[in-house]
Amino acid sequence: MYKGFVRLHRELLGDIDRGDLSLGMFFIYCIMLLQADQDTGIWWGSARKLWLLGPRDRSIRSIQDNLHKLGNSGYLKSFHVRGRHGNFPVLINRFDCTDGAQKRKHLNAANSTDCTNLVYESCGTGRTEVAMRLPLSLPGDCADDNIEAARTEGLIRTSRESRKKNEPLSAHSALKAFTATAVSTFKQRIGFKPSWGEKDFVQLASLMRRHLELPESEFEVRWDRYLTDTDAFVIEQGYSLALFCSKFDSYIKHPPLVRGLSESRLS
C-alpha cells in the first residue's frame, strides 16, 4: 500500500538543535509529510486523525498545540475554519513534489493565498514561481469532505488491522470487557456512574497494551483493591481511572515475607 518516498531536509536538524522544533512537532510533521498528496503538498486531516493513527500516549490537545506551533513556525499553513469539525487542508511549506504537473518543484506555502492559488518554486536554479489553480470545490465542498472522511476512516482501519497483527487477538476484547467491569463495579461501590473522560480511557488502553502478559482477572483484582483504598488523595480524585493506571503496581497482592528473612531483618 505504501510506496514511493518523500524528501526530508537536513536543515531540520538545525531547528531541533536550536530548540525551534520539538520532537513532538517533528513526529507530527513527518507523519503529515508522508501522508500529503505527492502532486501538490496538501495534507488533508485534523488533530483527531493524527491521534487515531498514532500512539495513544498523547492527547488530542497536545497534538493541536503542536499543529499550532508548526503553523506559527512556518512549517505549515492551515486553512482550518474555527468552529468547524472534520478534516481540513494544510499546506506543507517547501514540500518537494515527486509526481504530477509540479514535479521537481516545491510548494511555497507562505506565498500561497488559499488552496485554489498555490505557489510553487523550482527546486533547481532560477527559483521560478509557478501559480497553480485547483478546482474551486476542493477547500470547502461537502462532497469532498465526505470523500476525505471516508479516506481517513480507511487509513484508520488499515492502521488498526496492522496493529492487530502484532497483538494478541484478545487485546481489544479484553479492554472492552475490563472497561465494562470497571464502570459496573464503580457504580455499585460509589453509587453513581463515573464521568471518566478521554484521558482516562487513553491511559487504560496504554496500560493494557504494556501488560499484555497479564490476565484480565489480574486487572479486575487490582481494580477491586483500588475501589476499597481509603487514601485521602484517591478519594479526593474520585477514584479516577487515570489515577488507577498511574498507581497500578500499588495494588499488587504482595506475597508474605519468608519467615527466616523477616526475622533477620527485624533483628
C-alpha positions in Angstrom: 0.0 0.0 0.0 2.7 2.5 1.0 5.1 3.2 -1.9 7.5 5.9 -3.0 9.4 8.4 -0.9 9.5 12.0 0.4 12.4 14.3 0.8 13.3 15.4 4.3 15.6 18.5 4.5 18.6 18.1 6.8 18.3 21.7 7.9 15.5 20.5 10.2 18.4 19.1 12.4 19.4 22.7 13.0 15.9 23.7 14.0 16.0 20.8 16.5 19.4 21.8 17.9 18.2 25.4 18.4 15.0 24.2 20.2 12.7 25.6 17.5 11.4 22.1 16.6 10.5 19.8 19.4 10.4 16.0 19.0 6.6 16.1 19.2 6.4 18.7 16.5 8.9 16.7 14.4 7.0 13.5 14.7 3.7 15.1 13.6 5.5 17.0 10.8 6.9 13.7 9.4 3.6 11.9 9.5 1.9 14.8 7.6 4.8 14.8 5.2 4.3 11.1 4.4 0.5 11.4 4.1 0.5 14.6 2.0 -0.6 14.5 -1.7 2.7 14.0 -3.6 1.3 16.0 -6.5 0.5 19.1 -4.5 2.0 19.1 -1.0 -1.5 19.4 0.6 -2.3 17.3 3.6 -6.0 16.7 4.5 -6.7 15.8 8.1 -7.1 17.0 11.7 -5.7 16.6 15.1 -8.1 13.7 15.7 -6.9 12.0 12.6 -3.3 12.1 13.8 -4.4 11.0 17.3 -6.3 7.9 15.9 -3.4 6.9 13.6 -0.6 7.4 16.1 0.3 6.1 19.5 -2.3 6.9 22.2 0.1 8.2 24.8 -0.6 11.7 23.7 -3.8 13.7 24.0 -5.7 15.4 21.1 -5.0 18.7 22.9 -1.2 18.2 22.8 -1.4 17.4 19.0 -3.5 20.5 18.5 -0.8 22.6 20.3 1.9 21.1 18.2 0.0 21.8 15.0 -0.4 25.4 16.1 3.3 25.7 16.8 4.2 24.2 13.4 2.0 26.8 11.8 3.4 29.7 13.7 7.0 28.5 12.9 6.3 28.4 9.2 6.4 24.7 8.6 2.7 24.5 7.8 -0.1 26.8 6.6 -3.6 25.7 7.7 -6.9 26.7 6.3 -8.9 25.4 9.2 -12.2 27.3 9.8 -12.6 28.0 13.5 -15.6 26.1 15.0 -15.8 23.6 12.1 -15.1 20.0 12.8 -13.7 17.3 10.5 -10.7 17.3 8.1 -9.3 20.5 6.6 -6.5 21.3 4.1 -2.9 22.1 5.3 -0.1 23.2 3.1 3.3 21.8 3.9 5.9 24.5 3.3 8.7 23.5 0.9 7.1 20.2 0.2 9.0 18.6 -2.8 6.5 17.3 -5.3 7.6 13.9 -6.8 4.8 13.5 -9.3 2.2 15.4 -11.4 2.5 18.8 -13.1 4.6 20.3 -10.3 7.2 17.5 -10.2 10.7 18.8 -9.2 9.1 21.9 -7.7 8.4 22.6 -4.0 5.4 24.3 -2.5 5.8 27.8 -1.2 3.0 27.8 1.5 3.9 31.3 2.7 3.1 32.9 -0.6 0.0 30.7 -1.3 -3.1 32.6 -0.5 -5.5 29.7 -0.4 -6.0 26.2 -1.8 -7.1 27.5 -5.1 -4.0 29.6 -5.7 -0.8 27.6 -4.8 2.6 28.9 -5.5 5.4 26.5 -6.5 9.1 27.2 -6.9 11.7 25.3 -9.0 14.0 23.1 -6.9 16.9 23.9 -9.2 18.3 27.2 -10.3 16.2 30.2 -11.1 13.5 29.5 -8.5 10.8 30.2 -11.0 7.5 30.7 -9.2 4.5 28.9 -10.7 0.9 29.6 -9.7 -1.4 26.6 -9.8 -5.2 26.9 -9.7 -7.0 23.9 -8.3 -10.7 23.1 -8.7 -12.8 25.6 -6.6 -14.6 22.7 -4.9 -11.5 21.5 -3.1 -11.3 23.5 0.1 -14.9 23.5 1.3 -17.2 21.3 -0.7 -19.3 18.9 1.4 -18.9 16.1 -1.0 -15.1 16.4 -0.8 -15.3 16.5 3.0 -17.3 13.2 2.9 -14.7 11.6 0.5 -11.8 12.7 2.7 -13.6 11.5 5.8 -14.0 8.1 4.1 -10.3 8.1 3.2 -9.5 8.9 6.9 -11.6 6.0 8.1 -9.9 3.7 5.6 -6.5 4.8 6.9 -7.6 4.3 10.5 -9.0 0.8 9.7 -5.8 -0.2 7.9 -3.7 1.1 10.8 -5.8 -0.9 13.3 -5.6 -4.0 11.2 -1.8 -3.6 11.0 -1.6 -3.3 14.8 -3.7 -6.3 15.4 -1.2 -8.5 13.5 1.4 -7.7 16.2 -1.0 -8.0 19.2 -2.9 -11.0 20.7 -6.4 -11.2 19.3 -7.8 -10.9 22.8 -6.2 -7.4 23.4 -9.1 -5.3 22.2 -11.8 -7.5 23.6 -10.0 -7.6 27.0 -10.0 -3.8 27.0 -13.8 -3.6 26.3 -14.5 -6.3 28.9 -12.5 -4.6 31.7 -13.9 -1.2 30.9 -17.4 -2.6 31.3 -16.4 -4.3 34.6 -14.8 -1.1 35.9 -17.9 1.0 35.1 -20.2 -1.6 36.7 -18.2 -2.0 39.9 -17.7 1.7 40.3 -21.4 2.3 40.1 -22.1 -0.4 42.7 -19.4 0.8 45.1 -19.7 4.6 44.7 -23.4 4.8 43.9 -23.4 6.6 40.5 -21.9 6.2 37.0 -18.3 7.5 36.6 -17.7 10.6 34.5 -14.4 9.5 33.1 -13.1 11.3 30.1 -10.8 10.7 27.1 -7.7 10.9 29.2 -8.8 8.1 31.5 -9.6 5.6 28.6 -6.4 6.5 26.7 -4.3 5.7 29.8 -6.2 2.5 30.4 -5.6 1.4 26.8 -1.9 2.2 27.1 -1.7 0.4 30.4 -3.3 -2.8 29.0 -1.1 -2.6 25.9 2.0 -2.5 28.1 0.8 -5.5 30.2 -0.5 -7.9 27.6 1.0 -10.8 29.6 -1.4 -10.2 32.5 -4.7 -12.0 32.5 -7.9 -9.9 32.7 -8.6 -11.2 36.2 -5.4 -9.5 37.5 -6.8 -6.1 36.3 -10.1 -6.9 38.0 -8.4 -7.8 41.3 -6.3 -4.7 41.4 -9.3 -2.6 40.4 -11.3 -4.1 43.3 -8.4 -3.1 45.7 -8.3 0.3 44.2 -12.0 0.9 44.9 -11.5 0.0 48.6 -8.5 2.3 49.0 -9.2 4.8 51.8 -6.3 7.1 51.0 -7.4 10.7 51.1 -5.9 11.6 47.8 -7.6 8.7 46.0 -10.9 9.7 47.5 -10.4 13.3 46.6 -9.7 12.3 42.9 -13.0 10.4 42.9 -11.4 7.1 42.1 -10.5 8.2 38.6 -9.5 5.6 36.0 -6.4 7.6 35.1 -5.2 7.6 38.8 -5.7 3.8 38.9 -3.5 3.4 35.8 -0.7 5.5 37.4 -0.9 3.5 40.7 -1.4 0.1 39.0 1.5 -1.6 40.7 0.5 -0.3 44.1 -2.3 -2.8 44.1 -0.3 -5.9 43.6 -1.0 -8.5 46.2 2.4 -8.9 47.8 3.3 -12.4 49.0 4.1 -12.8 52.7 7.7 -12.5 53.7 9.7 -15.7 54.2 9.8 -16.3 58.0 13.6 -16.5 58.2 14.1 -13.4 56.0 11.6 -11.3 58.0 13.2 -12.3 61.4 16.7 -11.5 60.2 15.5 -8.0 59.1 13.8 -7.3 62.4 16.8 -8.5 64.5 
